[in-house]
Amino acid sequence: MATFKKKIEFRGVGIHRGNLVRMVIKPKQTPGIVFRRVDLDKNFDIPAIYSNVGETKFRNTTIGDMAGPHVQTIEHLMAALMIVGVDSAFIEINGPETPILDGSAYKFLDKFLSVGVVGAKPKRIVVKRDVIVFSKDAKKNVPMFERIKFWILNKLAGRKTDGFVRLSPNGGRRLSVLATLEYPEKIIGSQSFAYSFDGTKKSRDAFLKNIARARTFGKISEWETLKKHGMGRGANENNVIAVNATGDGVLNNIYWPDEFVRHKLIDAIGDMWTSGGFIVGDLVSFKGSHALNNLVLRKLFSDPENYEIVDK
């Protein structure tokens, strides 16, 4: 179990509601990452664990009760926590979503590294058997109206919903991720990126240099749709890569031509940290999503034969 040496504070707007958020991350002496909504009348603890994920449809991971206390868009924060190995923290937040900052994991990670971590390495969750989930599996728990709506949106955008996420044994002590995107938009197209993390400084530095700054992205037309649903109000040119209406360019600058798929790596790593430990195995994400990331964890833990927990 590892935690921070001292408390850490972040301030910024939430990407969806656009409200200013104050988030304080405090050292914790018991296992687990737990959020508390301090803006509510009662104190509700919201564990950041895969079984407590309540929503993924708006391209983010939300924990808690969607009709009650919850926290949205935890994935970038969770990715940074994994890279520094923190599996124990108490997070006070005065709103329903984490601050988006620059739309990546970089600012979280940069501050975490400056503060420092104390404690032992997190437990390892070693994948023992192949586990795979498909896009069709993610649709099963979605109401028919929502399925039809997303089918129409994907049809109009020219996107096929044939993605999958697979966890496999690799016989090592690392999480190796291969992420692939296939978008009809010319500026994105087909992109793949691979990364392995074993907890060493070398692999942490590789994440910091090659992945951490990759920002979330979306089409400008989708942004308008989100705003109609009360979402995306905190998005701007500094925290989102905005793909233009024709799909052949962006309205702001990008760090790498394949920044889009590098951001998918951040999302996948952050979602894996909701497992409660360090997943050891190969993760293949083909046109993956937060929904599939959560489903593959639920399937992994549904059978004790799928995994082994190692505390050493």
Secondary structure, DSSP 8 states (H G I E B T S, - for coil): -EEESS-EEEEEEBTTT--EEEEEEEE-SSSEEEEEETTSSS--EEE--GGGEEE-TTSS-EEE-TTSSEEB--HHHHHHHHHHT--EEEEEESSSB-B-TTSSSHHHHHHHHHH-EEE----EEEE-S-EEEEHHHHHTTS-HHHHHHHHHHHHHHT-----EEEEE--SSSSEEEEEEEE-SSTTTSEEEEEEEE-SSHHHHHHHHHHTTT--EEEEHHHHHHHHHTT--TT--TTTEEEE-TTSS-BSS--SSTTHHHHHHHHHHHHHHGGGSSEEEEEEEEES--HHHHHHHHHHHTT-GGGEEEE--
